[in-house]
Amino acid sequence: MRGVLKSMLVVLCCFVASAKAADLIDFWDAPRHGGNSFNRLPPDQAYFQALRDYGATWVRLSYDKWQPANRDFLLGDADGYAGLAGADLTQLRKVLDAAHAAGLKVVIAPLSLPGMRWAQNNSNRFDDRLWQDKAWWDQSAAFWRDLARQLKDHPAVAAYNLINEPAPEKMAGLAEHAPAAAMRAWYQQQQGSARDLPAFYRHIITAIREVDPLTPVMVDAGWYAAADAFAYWPQALADQRVLYSFHMYEPYHATSAPNLARAKPYAYPGSVPFAGQTQNWDSARVEAYLQKPWQWAQAQQVPANRLVAGEFGCMRRLAGCRQYLDDVLGPLDRAKLHWAFYSFREDSWDGMDYELGATKVPWAYWQAIEQQLPDPLKRQATGEFEPIRKRLQP
């Protein structure tokens, strides 16, 4: 009888685990639309409620700008991981509770890992250590194992985005937006080394699954999550709860902050430098570029509901920004991909805060940053935000 009861208990546990797994991954079966939160102060429930009220269902949350207990938030020190910072974990849980109370799911998206400190927290220097020595892989795996153990049962968590915008290619001779054949040749040389991004992800996922077999994992493409950088991946990852994420800011020379500082900014639509040559970028060119991750996914039999545009955006003061957002969102929605715009009510940089319209922010915004005070500006649905707002509605 004892053996029978034990067998029944095992079956029941497996059934419960399967049901929970379905609940977690099934969130991503239908297209999910949300925003990015990269704020300097931990967001409160009112912040998340404002995003939810627009119709968003999820938020991609980064904590690396928050005040850490030690050198690096949650990590303690990216120069040597020795365990989660307890006070930081408490703060993260509080923010997750606030998101859950507002009805939003959260994707945790660290900007730093052991051996890879985010450049803005590293005197604007790119930190390549993670991609040079697999000892940092082990520390990163330990970090994610610890974090998954702590967060696996939190009702707000919808996925772990293992690292934001990895770039193992940057210091290793592969040009950004290189032809697919050149990317594949480069990867053949690097496969098995510390620059092998798919292998790195497999290493981290193995560690997570030791303590959390259920929570979906989100992985960014290489070269800062470029939409064309899945091209060298020979296959999808074996784990069946993986979401594949790319970011969309191309043509970067037009959509980014440095463009507005030029004497004559590049216009969108218009001729813009890209991949070493000048090209005409318009809705058709944007859609053709966005086909690249979808084509890779089809070749690897990855369904559309496992593809995510984890970030996209343009400088709100660019004359063509509204059209650009429309041109990006159209193909994403036609393909029924998940997406999260960059960014929602960012309190440390106004460049892509579309609720602010197309005007400059007042001095009070920058003064609040200097004094570490809450953002004082009121937001509203502007024309610049309209391409996103109308698509957030359920």
Secondary structure, DSSP 8 states (H G I E B T S, - for coil): -HHHHHHHHHHHHHHHHHHHHHHHHHTTSS--EEEEE--SS---HHHHHHHHHTT--EEEE--TTS--SSSBTTTB-TTS--S--HHHHHHHHHHHHHHHHTT-EEEE--S-BTTB--GGGTTT----GGGT-THHHHHHHHHHHHHHHHHTT-TTEEEEE--SS--TTTTTT--TT--HHHHHHHHHHHTTSTT-HHHHHHHHHHHHHTT-SSS-EEEE-HHHHBTTTTTT-SS--S-TTEEEEEEE--SHHHHSHHHHTSSS---SSEEEEETTEEEEESHHHHHHHHHHHHHHHHHTT--GGGEEEEEE---TTSTTHHHHHHHHHHHHHHTT-EEEES-SS-SS--TT-GGGTTS---HHHHHHHHTT----------TTTHHHHHHH--
